[in-house]
Amino acid sequence: MSELVRKLSGTAPNPTFPKGAVDTQMHMYLPHYPALPGGPGLPPGALPGPEDYRRLMQWLGIGRVIITQGNAQQRDNGNTLACVAEMGEVARAVVIIDATTTEKDMEKLIAAGAVGARIMDLPGGAVNLSELEAVDERAHAADWMVAVQFDGNGLLDHLPRLQKIRSRWVFDHHGKFFKGIKTDGPEMAALLKLIDRGNLWFKFAGVYESSRESWPYEDVAAFSRVIAAHAPERIVWGTNWPHNSVRETAAYPDDARLAELTLGWLPDEAARDRALVENPEALFKLSPVKAA
């Protein structure tokens, strides 16, 4: 099998991204940070690093980025923080913390550009829902957000604990409803009520990871449109670059076309622009972009 080649240029999204657009979900890697036991390993092909991602930013019109700690390095945030330093002021990080993370640790993470913590309750995740309360306590004290990912079809089982989250938080990857979800079903009703509580956002990213259909992923599109129409101020978007689950060049997505598709599930262009700028600014406490 030939080495995976990632697409990093092409026709820009239409309509073009607004100034200061934020990619809220991606991973990045530097040499000399090996994969650790328990994780999925490093992504296939050439190591996707800062220079590659800068090309993607230029292609799509991305102005700012949230680098999310990848599962390959588990609880060692070294690679992610080094990538933030390499990217400079346009980048912030979502990292791994747990019950052992001290106030001094938090201070160091904040100084290095961390603005949030990650929970992934799926195979290969470094910190799962068993540590939700400990992570939320530390994140809330630091005024961070928490990115939470699990099999969304278990939403009702987790609801009592999710309702107690005090931090701002985002339900990752279109909710990862692997078995699907009905737009008039109990999971949808519960999710909309969670959003209405005021501290939950919903992330459009990695649609292909949980859709049971091929392009244009109408199963995920159906409920994503309902959520976006209900609370357009609570939608954020991410590339999910470098698409670590994709193993072959022929299957590698065109990021511009994927962005057009998923952002097209928002009710109008104003809501789309809000999902790219104002909404992530609120979730991650980013400085507001200056109007041109």
N, C-alpha and C positions, 0 to 999 in steps of 0.2 A: 504494500500500500504506500502510495506517495505521501510526502509530508503535507500536512494541512497548510493551506495558504489562505490568509484572511484578507477579505476585501476591505480596503482602506480609502478608496476614492470612488468618485462617480458623480452622478447628477444629484444636486442638493435637494433636500426635501422641499416640497411645494404644498402650502406656502412656506416661505423661509422662516427660520426660527427668530424670535425676538432677541434683542440685545440682552445678554446676561443669562441666557437659557442654561438650566442646570440639568445635568445628567445625574440622577440620584442613585443609580445602581450600576456599578461596574467594578471590575477587579483589575489589578495591575501587578506586574511581577518584575523584580530585579534579580540579577544573578547572585549566587552565593546565599540564597535563602531557600534551603531544601524543604521538600515536603516532609511532614511529620506523621508519625503513626496515628491512625484513626481517621485520617482525612482521605480525600479521593485522589491525591497525587496532583502534580502540576499539570496545567493544560497541555494538550497535544500541540505539536508543531513548534516553531520558533517561539521562544519565551516572549509573550506580549507585554511590552514595556512602555515607558513614557513616550518615546519618540513615535511609536506606532499609534498611541492614543492621541497624540497631538495631531497626527494626520486625520484621524477620525473627527476630532473637534473641528478642524478646518473644513472638512467635507460637509458635516451636518450643520455647522453653525453653533456649536456648543460653546458657551462662555465660561461655565464653572462646572466643577465635578465633585461628587462625593465618592471617594474610593472606599469600597466596602471590603473588610477583611475577608479574604478567601478561606475556604475550608482546608486547603492544602496545608497551610501553616498552623492550623488549629488555634491554640491560645497564645501563640507567639506573634505579637503585633509588629515585630521589627520590619518586615518587608513593607507592610502597608504604610507605616510612618515614614520609612525611607522614600517611598513613592510620593507621599505628600510633600516632603522636603524637595524632591526633584521637580515636582510640578509647580511648586511655589504658591503664590497667594490665591490662585484660581481653585485650589484643591483643599478639601477637608476630608476627614476620615470617620468611618463607622468601624469600631474596633470591638475586641472581645474583652469583657470584664466578667468577674464572678464574685463569689462570696469572699474570696481571699484578697480582692483588690482593695488596697488601703487608700486613705485620703491623699497620701503622698504620691501613690501611683496615679491617682486621678489627676493630680496637679501636673504631673509629667505628661500625661496623655493630652491634657488640655493645651499645654504649652506646645505640644507637637502637632496640634491641629485637629485633634479628635473632637467630634461634636455629637457622637452617638454610640450606642452599643448594639450588638447583634445577637439575636437568639434564633437558632435554626434547629427546629425539632424534627429533623429528617435525617436519614442515614448520612454520615460524614460530618454532620454539624458539630461544632466545637462546644457550644453551650446550648442546652435544650430547655424546655419549659420547666423542668424541675428546679431551675435556678431563676425563674422569672422574678420572684419577689426580691431576691438579693440584687439582681441586676437593676430592677426598677428603683429600688431604694437609692442606689448609688447614682443612677442616671438622673433621678428627680432632684437630688441634692445638688448636682452639677448643672442643672437646667439643660440636660441632654435629651435627645430623643432615643427611642428604642425601635429597632427594626425587628419585627417578629414574623417568623416563617414556620408554618406547620401545614399538615394536610387539612385544608379548609373544611373538609367534610366532617371533621371533629369539632367544628366551631361551637356547637351547642354544648358539648361536653366540657369545653374549656371556658365557657362563657362566664361563670361565677368569678374566675380568677382574672379574666380579661377586663371585666367591669371594675376591678380594683386597681388597675394600672393608673398610677398618678402622673407618670411622664407623658409627654407627647409621644405618640407611637404610630408606626405605619404597618399595615398589613401587607406583607410583601408578595410580589409576583402574582398579581391578580388573585390572591387568596389561595392559590394552589388547590383548587377544588378538583382533585384527580378523578372523582366519580361524577363530576358535573354538578350543577346546581340549577334549580328552577327559579325563574325570576319572581314567582309568587310563592316560593317555598319558605319554610321556617328559617333556614339559614340566611336567606336574603333579608327577611324581616328583622332577624337578630342583628345582622351586620349593619343595616341602616340605623337601627336604634343605637348601636355602639358608636357609629359616626356622629349621630346627633348629640352624644354626650359632650363632644367638643374637643377631645384630645386625640382622635384617631383620624389618620389619613389612609388612603388606599393607593397602592403603587401599581402603575401600568409598567410591567417589565417582564421579559422572559415568557411571553404568552405561549410559546411553543413547548415549554416544559410541562405544562399541565393540560393543554388542549387535547381533546380526544379526536380532533379533526385536523386536516391539513389546511394550508392557507385557503381562505382568509380567517380561519379559526372562529367560525360563527358561534360555536358554543360559548366560548369565553367572551366574544363580542357582545352577545345578548345581555349577559348580566353586567358587563362592564358599562354598557350604555345606560342601564338603569341606575347604577351607582353614580355615574358621572352626571346624569340629569338631576338626581336627588341632591347631590352635594358637589357641584363643580369646584368649589373652593377647597375640597379635600383630596383632589387627585394630584399625584405627582407622577413623574415619568422617568424611566431609565432605559439605557441601551441594553443592559445586561452583557455588555462587551467584557471579555472576548468570546462570549458564547461557549463556555467551557464544556457543555454537554455535546457540542457538535464535533464530530470526529473526522469528517471528510469535507474536502473543498467544495464538492458539488452540492452539499447540503448547507453550506455556510450562508447565513442570511445577508441580504443587502440591507444595511442598517438604515439607509434613507427611506427605502420603501417600507420597511417594518415600522419606522417612526410615523410615516404618513398614515399607515393603516391604523395603528393603535391610537394615535392622537386624533384620528378621524372619528373615534367613538365618543369623543366629547361633543357636547351639544352645538357648539359654534366656535368660530376662530378666537373670540375673546376668551372663552373658557380654555381653549388650547393654550393660548399665550399665558394665561394665569397658571396653568399646570406646569408650565416651563419656567416661570419666574417667581411670581408672588407666593404660590403655594409652597414650593420648596424653601423659599426664604423664611416663611413662617415655621415650617416643620423643623428646619435645621438651625434656625436663628442666624441666618446669613445677613450680612449688611445689604440693604436694599440697593439694587442697581440704579445708577443715575440715568435719568431719561436723556436720550440723545438731544 
